Amino acid sequence: MRALLPGVAVGLLLLGGCSAMGDALKFEDVKPWQRGVLAQDDMQLVPDAMESYADDHLYFSKEAATGGKGVGGGGCGCN
Amino acid sequence: MNKLVRIVASLLMLAVLAPSSGLAAKAEGFTLQGRGAPVDLSAYRGRVVYLDFWASWCTPCRKSFPWMNAMQKQYGKYGLEVVAVNLDENRGLAEQFLRQTPAEFTVAFDPTGRTAEHYRVQVMPSSYLINRNGELVAEHKGFRRVDTARLEKEIRQLLASR
């Protein structure tokens, strides 16, 4: 019993440490007014709409790969 | 039967009255840095305050500025005070915005966002109407051209009530 005690103490300490780590890893929600960085041009999924349109067009015309991007077009040769 | 009718009627009355009295709490006070002197909300007691929360990166905010200028110009003499709280963490971005989009009304700066937290801002921009007694009476999320007529009507009603 006596030999067990240090082990229990260490276990409790570890548990405490884990919960403290958990607290540190909690992410706070981004508030609506904290979206300044997300709103920057560099952060957009499509950085340049025109360029992305041109890329898509080349892809579909050179590789005959209609469809696969977006919803419409299934390779039926009608567009 | 008569009793039932009376209960239903009083419940209906409550349902009708509740929304109008629901928001009439005192508006949370604040003192923030302004473009010159500090901006203290309590200084506008007795006036109708259109409290707006904005940021430099927010596109509809930019659209709201000319309208807020117009409101301040038209109704300022009747007791309207447009107070626009900027929530940019970097004040330089706000100053840059103000150079491009002039504001002819009171502007305050809250880089901590604490006021927005108090007013539970959910979207950018958000605006609040505070009556002459310092009570929060209306909340508006976002800014759309189509809403401006209704907003202006609410402002006029508040200005008319002493």
gemmi code that builds the backbone of each chain (N, CA, C; Angstrom):
import gemmi

chains = {
    "A": [
        ("MET", (0.836, -1.198, 0.000), (0.000, 0.000, 0.000), (0.872, 1.249, 0.000)),
        ("ARG", (1.925, 1.171, 0.909), (2.803, 2.333, 1.030), (3.544, 2.595, -0.286)),
        ("ALA", (3.907, 1.477, -0.962), (4.656, 1.604, -2.212), (3.784, 2.188, -3.319)),
        ("LEU", (2.494, 2.013, -3.171), (1.567, 2.478, -4.213), (1.420, 4.007, -4.230)),
        ("LEU", (1.546, 4.585, -3.036), (1.217, 6.013, -2.900), (1.954, 6.941, -3.879)),
        ("PRO", (3.312, 6.777, -3.992), (3.999, 7.685, -4.930), (3.438, 7.565, -6.336)),
        ("GLY", (3.132, 6.322, -6.730), (2.573, 6.097, -8.074), (1.267, 6.851, -8.248)),
        ("VAL", (0.421, 6.777, -7.232), (-0.865, 7.490, -7.302), (-0.639, 8.990, -7.415)),
        ("ALA", (0.342, 9.458, -6.616), (0.627, 10.902, -6.621), (1.077, 11.346, -8.010)),
        ("VAL", (1.975, 10.553, -8.613), (2.480, 10.898, -9.957), (1.325, 10.892, -10.962)),
        ("GLY", (0.466, 9.868, -10.818), (-0.680, 9.766, -11.723), (-1.564, 10.994, -11.642)),
        ("LEU", (-1.820, 11.415, -10.393), (-2.682, 12.597, -10.207), (-2.048, 13.830, -10.839)),
        ("LEU", (-0.725, 13.940, -10.633), (0.011, 15.082, -11.192), (-0.130, 15.098, -12.717)),
        ("LEU", (0.061, 13.912, -13.314), (-0.034, 13.797, -14.767), (-1.426, 14.204, -15.251)),
        ("LEU", (-2.427, 13.714, -14.515), (-3.805, 14.046, -14.887), (-3.999, 15.560, -14.883)),
        ("GLY", (-3.493, 16.166, -13.790), (-3.597, 17.632, -13.653), (-2.912, 18.308, -14.826)),
        ("GLY", (-1.729, 17.779, -15.160), (-0.971, 18.363, -16.270), (-1.739, 18.276, -17.569)),
        ("CYS", (-2.382, 17.119, -17.796), (-3.136, 16.929, -19.029), (-4.279, 17.923, -19.141)),
        ("SER", (-4.986, 18.127, -18.023), (-6.137, 19.029, -18.123), (-5.664, 20.461, -18.358)),
        ("ALA", (-4.470, 20.780, -17.793), (-3.931, 22.123, -18.031), (-3.574, 22.276, -19.511)),
        ("MET", (-2.978, 21.204, -20.072), (-2.649, 21.219, -21.499), (-3.922, 21.391, -22.332)),
        ("GLY", (-4.962, 20.651, -21.918), (-6.234, 20.733, -22.629), (-6.745, 22.159, -22.659)),
        ("ASP", (-6.617, 22.843, -21.526), (-7.068, 24.238, -21.467), (-6.288, 25.095, -22.453)),
        ("ALA", (-4.967, 24.806, -22.526), (-4.119, 25.618, -23.389), (-4.453, 25.373, -24.857)),
        ("LEU", (-4.959, 24.170, -25.148), (-5.217, 23.818, -26.545), (-6.624, 24.195, -27.007)),
        ("LYS", (-7.427, 24.714, -26.079), (-8.791, 25.087, -26.457), (-8.737, 26.276, -27.414)),
        ("PHE", (-9.474, 26.183, -28.490), (-9.507, 27.307, -29.428), (-10.727, 28.160, -29.148)),
        ("GLU", (-10.505, 29.441, -29.113), (-11.629, 30.344, -28.927), (-12.228, 30.635, -30.287)),
        ("ASP", (-13.535, 30.823, -30.335), (-14.171, 31.178, -31.600), (-13.623, 32.507, -32.095)),
        ("VAL", (-13.526, 32.634, -33.415), (-13.151, 33.923, -33.995), (-14.383, 34.811, -33.949)),
        ("LYS", (-14.250, 35.959, -33.326), (-15.382, 36.874, -33.219), (-15.606, 37.571, -34.563)),
        ("PRO", (-16.837, 38.018, -34.826), (-17.117, 38.633, -36.127), (-16.181, 39.806, -36.447)),
        ("TRP", (-15.750, 40.520, -35.417), (-14.900, 41.685, -35.671), (-13.418, 41.312, -35.737)),
        ("GLN", (-13.118, 40.009, -35.608), (-11.713, 39.575, -35.659), (-11.378, 38.939, -37.004)),
        ("ARG", (-12.201, 39.213, -38.019), (-11.992, 38.556, -39.305), (-11.171, 39.385, -40.280)),
        ("GLY", (-10.466, 40.373, -39.756), (-9.683, 41.255, -40.613), (-8.663, 40.510, -41.447)),
        ("VAL", (-7.946, 39.578, -40.832), (-6.913, 38.836, -41.565), (-7.559, 37.885, -42.575)),
        ("LEU", (-8.648, 37.255, -42.153), (-9.346, 36.340, -43.068), (-9.897, 37.079, -44.287)),
        ("ALA", (-10.163, 38.367, -44.127), (-10.762, 39.137, -45.218), (-9.727, 39.631, -46.216)),
        ("GLN", (-8.438, 39.457, -45.877), (-7.403, 39.949, -46.795), (-7.423, 39.180, -48.115)),
        ("ASP", (-6.996, 39.849, -49.195), (-6.987, 39.218, -50.517), (-6.166, 37.933, -50.519)),
        ("ASP", (-5.032, 37.968, -49.832), (-4.137, 36.797, -49.815), (-4.786, 35.574, -49.187)),
        ("MET", (-5.840, 35.774, -48.435), (-6.456, 34.669, -47.708), (-7.613, 34.043, -48.471)),
        ("GLN", (-7.928, 34.549, -49.644), (-9.085, 34.031, -50.372), (-8.765, 32.689, -51.039)),
        ("LEU", (-9.748, 31.823, -51.114), (-9.560, 30.512, -51.751), (-9.291, 30.688, -53.232)),
        ("VAL", (-10.001, 31.608, -53.864), (-9.764, 31.948, -55.264), (-9.172, 33.350, -55.282)),
        ("PRO", (-7.841, 33.449, -55.407), (-7.203, 34.758, -55.266), (-7.544, 35.715, -56.411)),
        ("ASP", (-7.712, 35.166, -57.613), (-7.997, 36.022, -58.761), (-9.053, 35.312, -59.609)),
        ("ALA", (-10.254, 35.825, -59.582), (-11.381, 35.154, -60.238), (-11.122, 34.996, -61.735)),
        ("MET", (-10.544, 36.053, -62.372), (-10.330, 36.020, -63.812), (-9.301, 34.955, -64.188)),
        ("GLU", (-8.211, 34.905, -63.410), (-7.161, 33.929, -63.680), (-7.693, 32.505, -63.499)),
        ("SER", (-8.479, 32.332, -62.457), (-9.007, 31.006, -62.192), (-9.986, 30.591, -63.298)),
        ("TYR", (-10.714, 31.570, -63.833), (-11.627, 31.294, -64.940), (-10.837, 30.851, -66.172)),
        ("ALA", (-9.726, 31.566, -66.443), (-8.890, 31.227, -67.600), (-8.279, 29.839, -67.432)),
        ("ASP", (-7.796, 29.556, -66.245), (-7.224, 28.223, -65.951), (-8.245, 27.132, -66.225)),
        ("ASP", (-9.440, 27.340, -65.715), (-10.506, 26.355, -65.888), (-10.793, 26.139, -67.364)),
        ("HIS", (-10.828, 27.241, -68.093), (-11.161, 27.161, -69.510), (-10.094, 26.372, -70.269)),
        ("LEU", (-8.801, 26.660, -69.985), (-7.710, 25.937, -70.638), (-7.793, 24.454, -70.310)),
        ("TYR", (-8.026, 24.183, -69.053), (-8.089, 22.799, -68.589), (-9.150, 22.042, -69.372)),
        ("PHE", (-10.306, 22.656, -69.515), (-11.402, 21.928, -70.143), (-11.243, 21.869, -71.659)),
        ("SER", (-10.625, 22.899, -72.246), (-10.527, 22.859, -73.704), (-9.330, 22.025, -74.176)),
        ("LYS", (-8.198, 22.070, -73.460), (-7.007, 21.344, -73.902), (-7.051, 19.873, -73.511)),
        ("GLU", (-7.664, 19.611, -72.385), (-7.627, 18.229, -71.911), (-8.969, 17.536, -72.104)),
        ("ALA", (-9.853, 18.184, -72.814), (-11.163, 17.611, -73.085), (-11.787, 17.043, -71.820)),
        ("ALA", (-11.587, 17.797, -70.750), (-11.978, 17.284, -69.440), (-13.203, 18.015, -68.911)),
        ("THR", (-14.216, 18.049, -69.741), (-15.435, 18.703, -69.277), (-15.968, 17.991, -68.049)),
        ("GLY", (-16.387, 18.754, -67.115), (-16.911, 18.174, -65.887), (-15.797, 17.946, -64.897)),
        ("GLY", (-16.130, 17.499, -63.749), (-15.124, 17.279, -62.733), (-14.863, 18.520, -61.920)),
        ("LYS", (-15.146, 19.667, -62.505), (-15.040, 20.920, -61.756), (-16.434, 21.514, -61.713)),
        ("GLY", (-16.909, 21.817, -60.550), (-18.241, 22.372, -60.450), (-19.271, 21.279, -60.611)),
        ("VAL", (-20.486, 21.675, -60.901), (-21.587, 20.727, -60.887), (-22.005, 20.308, -62.295)),
        ("GLY", (-22.093, 21.263, -63.204), (-22.654, 20.988, -64.520), (-21.667, 20.292, -65.454)),
        ("GLY", (-22.140, 19.697, -66.518), (-21.283, 19.142, -67.560), (-20.842, 17.736, -67.247)),
        ("GLY", (-21.240, 16.775, -68.031), (-20.891, 15.393, -67.717), (-20.164, 14.706, -68.857)),
        ("GLY", (-19.488, 15.461, -69.731), (-18.765, 14.836, -70.817), (-19.660, 14.347, -71.937)),
        ("CYS", (-20.829, 14.975, -72.089), (-21.756, 14.554, -73.113), (-21.472, 15.259, -74.436)),
        ("GLY", (-20.502, 16.138, -74.436), (-20.162, 16.821, -75.668), (-21.118, 17.946, -76.029)),
        ("CYS", (-21.962, 18.321, -75.102), (-22.957, 19.341, -75.422), (-22.537, 20.725, -74.943)),
        ("ASN", (-21.366, 20.857, -74.386), (-20.918, 22.228, -74.067), (-19.452, 22.338, -74.460)),
    ],
    "B": [
        ("MET", (-65.574, 29.715, -18.462), (-65.394, 30.086, -19.873), (-64.910, 31.531, -19.975)),
        ("ASN", (-65.614, 32.370, -19.200), (-65.239, 33.780, -19.192), (-63.795, 33.967, -18.717)),
        ("LYS", (-63.464, 33.141, -17.716), (-62.120, 33.224, -17.137), (-61.068, 32.832, -18.181)),
        ("LEU", (-61.393, 31.764, -18.928), (-60.472, 31.268, -19.953), (-60.204, 32.360, -20.993)),
        ("VAL", (-61.294, 33.007, -21.406), (-61.169, 34.080, -22.396), (-60.259, 35.174, -21.866)),
        ("ARG", (-60.438, 35.479, -20.583), (-59.636, 36.554, -19.987), (-58.152, 36.177, -19.961)),
        ("ILE", (-57.883, 34.894, -19.634), (-56.491, 34.434, -19.571), (-55.859, 34.500, -20.959)),
        ("VAL", (-56.607, 34.015, -21.946), (-56.086, 34.020, -23.317), (-55.827, 35.457, -23.764)),
        ("ALA", (-56.753, 36.332, -23.415), (-56.606, 37.729, -23.818), (-55.364, 38.345, -23.181)),
        ("SER", (-55.122, 38.039, -21.897), (-53.959, 38.639, -21.237), (-52.665, 38.067, -21.797)),
        ("LEU", (-52.693, 36.786, -22.163), (-51.515, 36.185, -22.786), (-51.215, 36.860, -24.119)),
        ("LEU", (-52.275, 37.102, -24.880), (-52.124, 37.780, -26.176), (-51.527, 39.171, -25.979)),
        ("MET", (-52.048, 39.862, -24.970), (-51.548, 41.213, -24.668), (-50.049, 41.153, -24.382)),
        ("LEU", (-49.663, 40.159, -23.583), (-48.252, 39.985, -23.240), (-47.421, 39.779, -24.494)),
        ("ALA", (-47.931, 38.911, -25.384), (-47.196, 38.603, -26.609), (-47.006, 39.856, -27.451)),
        ("VAL", (-48.006, 40.725, -27.433), (-47.941, 41.948, -28.231), (-46.985, 42.946, -27.587)),
        ("LEU", (-47.031, 43.033, -26.255), (-46.245, 44.048, -25.558), (-44.779, 43.648, -25.386)),
        ("ALA", (-44.549, 42.333, -25.257), (-43.201, 41.869, -24.914), (-42.111, 42.334, -25.882)),
        ("PRO", (-42.323, 42.209, -27.213), (-41.214, 42.573, -28.098), (-40.804, 44.034, -27.969)),
        ("SER", (-41.780, 44.913, -27.724), (-41.443, 46.332, -27.673), (-40.701, 46.678, -26.381)),
        ("SER", (-41.008, 45.935, -25.302), (-40.358, 46.279, -24.042), (-39.109, 45.437, -23.811)),
        ("GLY", (-38.927, 44.409, -24.646), (-37.843, 43.463, -24.425), (-36.467, 44.084, -24.459)),
        ("LEU", (-36.227, 44.994, -25.400), (-34.888, 45.543, -25.580), (-34.626, 46.780, -24.720)),
        ("ALA", (-35.687, 47.310, -24.113), (-35.544, 48.623, -23.481), (-34.697, 48.580, -22.216)),
        ("ALA", (-33.493, 48.054, -22.356), (-32.553, 48.077, -21.237), (-31.602, 49.251, -21.443)),
        ("LYS", (-30.962, 49.652, -20.392), (-29.977, 50.733, -20.524), (-28.851, 50.280, -21.450)),
        ("ALA", (-28.476, 51.149, -22.370), (-27.377, 50.803, -23.275), (-26.071, 50.823, -22.491)),
        ("GLU", (-25.258, 49.807, -22.718), (-23.972, 49.674, -22.016), (-23.081, 50.891, -22.326)),
        ("GLY", (-22.630, 51.551, -21.285), (-21.808, 52.749, -21.485), (-20.379, 52.411, -21.877)),
        ("PHE", (-19.690, 53.364, -22.480), (-18.263, 53.177, -22.792), (-17.590, 54.515, -22.984)),
        ("THR", (-16.297, 54.530, -22.755), (-15.474, 55.687, -23.089), (-14.322, 55.157, -23.923)),
        ("LEU", (-14.207, 55.672, -25.139), (-13.187, 55.183, -26.062), (-12.412, 56.345, -26.649)),
        ("GLN", (-11.260, 56.026, -27.204), (-10.499, 57.046, -27.918), (-11.270, 57.472, -29.146)),
        ("GLY", (-11.241, 58.773, -29.405), (-11.886, 59.278, -30.609), (-10.834, 59.847, -31.541)),
        ("ARG", (-11.290, 60.628, -32.508), (-10.321, 61.239, -33.415), (-9.686, 62.473, -32.783)),
        ("GLY", (-10.352, 62.988, -31.752), (-9.780, 64.087, -30.987), (-9.989, 63.754, -29.528)),
        ("ALA", (-11.048, 64.320, -28.962), (-11.377, 64.047, -27.567), (-11.914, 62.619, -27.443)),
        ("PRO", (-11.812, 62.054, -26.228), (-12.397, 60.728, -26.010), (-13.899, 60.744, -26.257)),
        ("VAL", (-14.441, 59.613, -26.641), (-15.872, 59.499, -26.919), (-16.533, 58.766, -25.754)),
        ("ASP", (-17.452, 59.469, -25.078), (-18.151, 58.904, -23.924), (-19.636, 58.817, -24.277)),
        ("LEU", (-20.166, 57.607, -24.300), (-21.554, 57.420, -24.721), (-22.529, 58.214, -23.845)),
        ("SER", (-22.234, 58.282, -22.551), (-23.185, 58.941, -21.634), (-23.304, 60.434, -21.936)),
        ("ALA", (-22.330, 60.993, -22.679), (-22.381, 62.419, -23.022), (-23.527, 62.713, -23.980)),
        ("TYR", (-24.082, 61.672, -24.611), (-25.145, 61.892, -25.599), (-26.524, 61.617, -25.024)),
        ("ARG", (-26.607, 61.501, -23.710), (-27.917, 61.350, -23.073), (-28.784, 62.543, -23.467)),
        ("GLY", (-30.028, 62.272, -23.838), (-30.904, 63.354, -24.299), (-30.936, 63.440, -25.818)),
        ("ARG", (-29.991, 62.745, -26.454), (-29.992, 62.679, -27.914), (-30.263, 61.240, -28.340)),
        ("VAL", (-30.663, 61.078, -29.600), (-30.854, 59.730, -30.145), (-29.516, 59.304, -30.744)),
        ("VAL", (-29.026, 58.135, -30.345), (-27.714, 57.681, -30.832), (-27.888, 56.512, -31.802)),
        ("TYR", (-27.303, 56.664, -32.977), (-27.197, 55.546, -33.915), (-25.787, 55.003, -33.736)),
        ("LEU", (-25.682, 53.877, -33.017), (-24.378, 53.304, -32.677), (-24.032, 52.229, -33.697)),
        ("ASP", (-22.913, 52.437, -34.380), (-22.528, 51.528, -35.460), (-21.177, 50.888, -35.144)),
        ("PHE", (-21.033, 49.607, -35.433), (-19.741, 48.921, -35.273), (-19.206, 48.571, -36.649)),
        ("TRP", (-17.974, 48.993, -36.947), (-17.431, 48.776, -38.289), (-15.947, 48.407, -38.231)),
        ("ALA", (-15.443, 47.951, -39.381), (-14.014, 47.654, -39.520), (-13.593, 47.982, -40.943)),
        ("SER", (-12.293, 48.237, -41.122), (-11.806, 48.717, -42.419), (-11.962, 47.666, -43.516)),
        ("TRP", (-11.947, 46.375, -43.146), (-11.960, 45.304, -44.140), (-13.368, 44.907, -44.542)),
        ("CYS", (-14.367, 45.563, -43.949), (-15.748, 45.130, -44.128), (-16.413, 45.974, -45.218)),
        ("THR", (-16.769, 45.298, -46.328), (-17.277, 46.016, -47.502), (-18.618, 46.715, -47.257)),
        ("PRO", (-19.609, 46.036, -46.660), (-20.871, 46.752, -46.409), (-20.694, 47.951, -45.468)),
        ("CYS", (-19.669, 47.894, -44.603), (-19.408, 49.047, -43.728), (-19.085, 50.265, -44.578)),
        ("ARG", (-18.262, 50.028, -45.607), (-17.873, 51.117, -46.492), (-19.116, 51.732, -47.154)),
        ("LYS", (-20.059, 50.863, -47.503), (-21.278, 51.344, -48.156), (-22.150, 52.130, -47.187)),
        ("SER", (-22.018, 51.814, -45.897), (-22.907, 52.468, -44.930), (-22.460, 53.898, -44.613)),
        ("PHE", (-21.196, 54.216, -44.873), (-20.688, 55.525, -44.460), (-21.394, 56.704, -45.124)),
        ("PRO", (-21.581, 56.681, -46.460), (-22.288, 57.825, -47.072), (-23.687, 58.006, -46.488)),
        ("TRP", (-24.349, 56.892, -46.200), (-25.702, 56.969, -45.628), (-25.650, 57.563, -44.223)),
        ("MET", (-24.676, 57.135, -43.434), (-24.562, 57.673, -42.070), (-24.222, 59.166, -42.112)),
        ("ASN", (-23.382, 59.551, -43.081), (-23.102, 60.978, -43.268), (-24.384, 61.744, -43.529)),
        ("ALA", (-25.216, 61.188, -44.433), (-26.464, 61.852, -44.808), (-27.396, 61.970, -43.599)),
        ("MET", (-27.477, 60.894, -42.808), (-28.356, 60.903, -41.633), (-27.903, 61.958, -40.630)),
        ("GLN", (-26.573, 61.997, -40.385), (-26.041, 62.970, -39.419), (-26.325, 64.395, -39.897)),
        ("LYS", (-26.166, 64.603, -41.209), (-26.359, 65.934, -41.766), (-27.820, 66.355, -41.651)),
        ("GLN", (-28.707, 65.410, -41.963), (-30.129, 65.740, -42.022), (-30.760, 65.838, -40.636)),
        ("TYR", (-30.384, 64.931, -39.732), (-31.094, 64.839, -38.452), (-30.264, 65.293, -37.253)),
        ("GLY", (-29.013, 65.676, -37.490), (-28.169, 66.133, -36.383), (-28.825, 67.270, -35.602)),
        ("LYS", (-29.452, 68.188, -36.340), (-30.048, 69.351, -35.672), (-31.292, 68.982, -34.875)),
        ("TYR", (-31.851, 67.797, -35.145), (-33.017, 67.355, -34.372), (-32.604, 66.440, -33.222)),
        ("GLY", (-31.306, 66.232, -33.067), (-30.845, 65.464, -31.908), (-30.287, 64.085, -32.220)),
        ("LEU", (-29.931, 63.841, -33.486), (-29.339, 62.533, -33.804), (-27.819, 62.607, -33.692)),
        ("GLU", (-27.240, 61.568, -33.111), (-25.790, 61.484, -33.016), (-25.370, 60.121, -33.570)),
        ("VAL", (-24.677, 60.134, -34.704), (-24.148, 58.879, -35.242), (-22.785, 58.646, -34.593)),
        ("VAL", (-22.642, 57.517, -33.910), (-21.371, 57.156, -33.270), (-20.915, 55.835, -33.879)),
        ("ALA", (-19.791, 55.869, -34.578), (-19.316, 54.670, -35.272), (-18.053, 54.157, -34.586)),
        ("VAL", (-18.160, 52.976, -33.983), (-17.038, 52.385, -33.252), (-16.251, 51.471, -34.189)),
        ("ASN", (-14.966, 51.804, -34.371), (-14.103, 50.981, -35.221), (-13.507, 49.840, -34.409)),
        ("LEU", (-13.468, 48.642, -35.016), (-13.004, 47.461, -34.284), (-11.721, 46.870, -34.867)),
        ("ASP", (-11.032, 47.641, -35.712), (-9.753, 47.169, -36.244), (-8.748, 47.021, -35.111)),
        ("GLU", (-7.933, 45.947, -35.171), (-6.889, 45.815, -34.161), (-5.763, 46.797, -34.454)),
        ("ASN", (-5.624, 47.146, -35.727), (-4.585, 48.067, -36.162), (-5.232, 49.396, -36.552)),
        ("ARG", (-4.994, 50.419, -35.725), (-5.672, 51.690, -35.951), (-5.286, 52.326, -37.287)),
        ("GLY", (-4.073, 52.035, -37.751), (-3.616, 52.585, -39.022), (-4.545, 52.228, -40.172)),
        ("LEU", (-5.067, 51.003, -40.159), (-5.993, 50.551, -41.207), (-7.286, 51.360, -41.149)),
        ("ALA", (-7.711, 51.681, -39.937), (-8.924, 52.479, -39.768), (-8.716, 53.889, -40.306)),
        ("GLU", (-7.534, 54.463, -39.995), (-7.238, 55.826, -40.452), (-7.196, 55.870, -41.982)),
        ("GLN", (-6.619, 54.813, -42.569), (-6.530, 54.729, -44.026), (-7.938, 54.679, -44.633)),
        ("PHE", (-8.804, 53.876, -44.034), (-10.199, 53.767, -44.463), (-10.867, 55.137, -44.400)),
        ("LEU", (-10.621, 55.870, -43.307), (-11.291, 57.155, -43.112), (-10.804, 58.206, -44.107)),
        ("ARG", (-9.552, 58.038, -44.577), (-9.066, 58.965, -45.604), (-9.799, 58.719, -46.920)),
        ("GLN", (-10.084, 57.445, -47.206), (-10.783, 57.114, -48.462), (-12.279, 57.352, -48.342)),
        ("THR", (-12.809, 57.107, -47.161), (-14.249, 57.175, -46.927), (-14.502, 58.150, -45.789)),
        ("PRO", (-14.660, 59.432, -46.111), (-14.770, 60.427, -45.043), (-16.002, 60.194, -44.159)),
        ("ALA", (-15.817, 60.433, -42.868), (-16.914, 60.289, -41.908), (-17.195, 61.646, -41.292)),
        ("GLU", (-18.406, 62.128, -41.483), (-18.783, 63.426, -40.902), (-19.641, 63.196, -39.665)),
        ("PHE", (-19.215, 62.249, -38.847), (-19.903, 61.958, -37.596), (-18.855, 61.483, -36.584)),
        ("THR", (-19.315, 61.156, -35.389), (-18.377, 60.765, -34.334), (-17.805, 59.382, -34.602)),
        ("VAL", (-16.471, 59.273, -34.544), (-15.814, 57.978, -34.726), (-15.015, 57.667, -33.457)),
        ("ALA", (-15.147, 56.432, -32.977), (-14.390, 55.998, -31.805), (-13.629, 54.732, -32.169)),
        ("PHE", (-12.567, 54.444, -31.418), (-11.717, 53.299, -31.740), (-11.663, 52.323, -30.570)),
        ("ASP", (-11.995, 51.066, -30.846), (-11.911, 50.034, -29.809), (-11.131, 48.841, -30.343)),
        ("PRO", (-9.789, 48.907, -30.309), (-8.984, 47.799, -30.843), (-9.152, 46.507, -30.048)),
        ("THR", (-9.640, 46.576, -28.822), (-9.798, 45.372, -28.009), (-11.082, 44.632, -28.348)),
        ("GLY", (-12.063, 45.328, -28.928), (-13.344, 44.713, -29.254), (-14.244, 44.503, -28.043)),
        ("ARG", (-13.878, 45.099, -26.915), (-14.649, 44.864, -25.686), (-16.081, 45.397, -25.803)),
        ("THR", (-16.232, 46.569, -26.434), (-17.592, 47.123, -26.586), (-18.446, 46.212, -27.456)),
        ("ALA", (-17.838, 45.687, -28.522), (-18.582, 44.776, -29.409), (-19.036, 43.556, -28.631)),
        ("GLU", (-18.188, 43.116, -27.709), (-18.505, 41.966, -26.872), (-19.727, 42.290, -26.002)),
        ("HIS", (-19.710, 43.482, -25.403), (-20.828, 43.897, -24.548), (-22.130, 43.981, -25.318)),
        ("TYR", (-22.048, 44.476, -26.551), (-23.263, 44.642, -27.358), (-23.606, 43.371, -28.127)),
        ("ARG", (-22.827, 42.324, -27.922), (-23.044, 41.019, -28.559), (-23.151, 41.152, -30.085)),
        ("VAL", (-22.202, 41.826, -30.670), (-22.180, 42.001, -32.123), (-22.017, 40.635, -32.783)),
        ("GLN", (-22.914, 40.325, -33.728), (-22.861, 39.015, -34.374), (-22.413, 39.085, -35.822)),
        ("VAL", (-22.645, 40.212, -36.468), (-22.185, 40.376, -37.847), (-21.600, 41.773, -37.993)),
        ("MET", (-20.818, 41.943, -39.047), (-20.239, 43.255, -39.333), (-20.866, 43.774, -40.625)),
        ("PRO", (-21.352, 45.022, -40.670), (-21.498, 45.893, -39.491), (-22.745, 45.531, -38.700)),
        ("SER", (-22.822, 46.022, -37.481), (-24.037, 45.933, -36.687), (-24.322, 47.324, -36.166)),
        ("SER", (-25.597, 47.660, -36.054), (-25.911, 48.980, -35.515), (-27.036, 48.880, -34.499)),
        ("TYR", (-27.051, 49.853, -33.607), (-28.008, 49.867, -32.503), (-28.599, 51.266, -32.396)),
        ("LEU", (-29.874, 51.317, -32.036), (-30.495, 52.622, -31.810), (-30.729, 52.797, -30.318)),
        ("ILE", (-30.293, 53.942, -29.823), (-30.423, 54.255, -28.407), (-31.292, 55.509, -28.290)),
        ("ASN", (-32.342, 55.437, -27.498), (-33.265, 56.580, -27.424), (-32.725, 57.684, -26.502)),
        ("ARG", (-33.520, 58.731, -26.350), (-33.043, 59.895, -25.595), (-32.785, 59.590, -24.121)),
        ("ASN", (-33.399, 58.492, -23.625), (-33.188, 58.111, -22.222), (-32.009, 57.160, -22.051)),
        ("GLY", (-31.278, 56.929, -23.125), (-30.125, 56.032, -23.031), (-30.507, 54.573, -23.046)),
        ("GLU", (-31.689, 54.254, -23.554), (-32.126, 52.859, -23.610), (-31.913, 52.293, -25.003)),
        ("LEU", (-31.459, 51.040, -25.018), (-31.240, 50.333, -26.273), (-32.599, 49.909, -26.810)),
        ("VAL", (-32.992, 50.397, -27.989), (-34.329, 50.070, -28.467), (-34.348, 49.257, -29.761)),
        ("ALA", (-33.250, 49.231, -30.503), (-33.290, 48.448, -31.740), (-31.890, 47.972, -32.110)),
        ("GLU", (-31.862, 46.859, -32.826), (-30.597, 46.280, -33.274), (-30.728, 45.950, -34.752)),
        ("HIS", (-29.694, 46.249, -35.522), (-29.730, 45.914, -36.949), (-28.460, 45.185, -37.321)),
        ("LYS", (-28.630, 44.071, -38.008), (-27.463, 43.310, -38.438), (-27.186, 43.590, -39.905)),
        ("GLY", (-25.947, 43.896, -40.203), (-25.560, 44.148, -41.586), (-26.014, 45.506, -42.075)),
        ("PHE", (-25.696, 45.811, -43.324), (-26.176, 47.055, -43.928), (-26.535, 46.789, -45.379)),
        ("ARG", (-27.811, 46.978, -45.692), (-28.277, 46.817, -47.066), (-29.054, 48.055, -47.456)),
        ("ARG", (-28.856, 48.470, -48.676), (-29.544, 49.661, -49.187), (-31.045, 49.595, -48.923)),
        ("VAL", (-31.626, 48.383, -49.131), (-33.083, 48.259, -49.026), (-33.577, 48.511, -47.605)),
        ("ASP", (-32.691, 48.380, -46.624), (-33.114, 48.570, -45.228), (-33.134, 50.031, -44.808)),
        ("THR", (-32.512, 50.891, -45.622), (-32.280, 52.258, -45.146), (-33.568, 53.033, -44.896)),
        ("ALA", (-34.602, 52.784, -45.715), (-35.860, 53.519, -45.532), (-36.450, 53.191, -44.160)),
        ("ARG", (-36.411, 51.905, -43.807), (-36.970, 51.478, -42.520), (-36.137, 52.052, -41.361)),
        ("LEU", (-34.820, 52.024, -41.546), (-33.929, 52.569, -40.515), (-34.205, 54.050, -40.280)),
        ("GLU", (-34.357, 54.755, -41.410), (-34.584, 56.198, -41.303), (-35.902, 56.467, -40.589)),
        ("LYS", (-36.907, 55.641, -40.881), (-38.211, 55.795, -40.234), (-38.080, 55.607, -38.725)),
        ("GLU", (-37.304, 54.589, -38.334), (-37.116, 54.337, -36.899), (-36.416, 55.509, -36.234)),
        ("ILE", (-35.415, 56.056, -36.926), (-34.692, 57.208, -36.380), (-35.649, 58.378, -36.191)),
        ("ARG", (-36.496, 58.615, -37.199), (-37.448, 59.744, -37.120), (-38.412, 59.552, -35.961)),
        ("GLN", (-38.868, 58.309, -35.789), (-39.811, 58.049, -34.682), (-39.158, 58.332, -33.336)),
        ("LEU", (-37.904, 57.895, -33.194), (-37.201, 58.117, -31.921), (-36.961, 59.602, -31.681)),
        ("LEU", (-36.652, 60.323, -32.759), (-36.407, 61.758, -32.620), (-37.680, 62.486, -32.202)),
        ("ALA", (-38.817, 61.967, -32.697), (-40.096, 62.628, -32.414), (-40.536, 62.414, -30.957)),
        ("SER", (-40.113, 61.271, -30.356), (-40.550, 61.013, -28.978), (-39.557, 61.615, -28.002)),
        ("ARG", (-40.071, 62.381, -27.100), (-39.219, 63.093, -26.141), (-38.905, 62.203, -24.964)),
    ],
}
model = gemmi.Model(1)
for chain_id, residues in chains.items():
    chain = gemmi.Chain(chain_id)
    for i, (resn, *xyz) in enumerate(residues, 1):
        res = gemmi.Residue()
        res.name, res.seqid = resn, gemmi.SeqId(i, " ")
        for name, pos in zip(("N", "CA", "C"), xyz):
            atom = gemmi.Atom()
            atom.name, atom.element = name, gemmi.Element(name[0])
            atom.pos, atom.b_iso = gemmi.Position(*pos), 0.0
            res.add_atom(atom)
        chain.add_residue(res)
    model.add_chain(chain)
structure = gemmi.Structure()
structure.add_model(model)
structure.setup_entities()
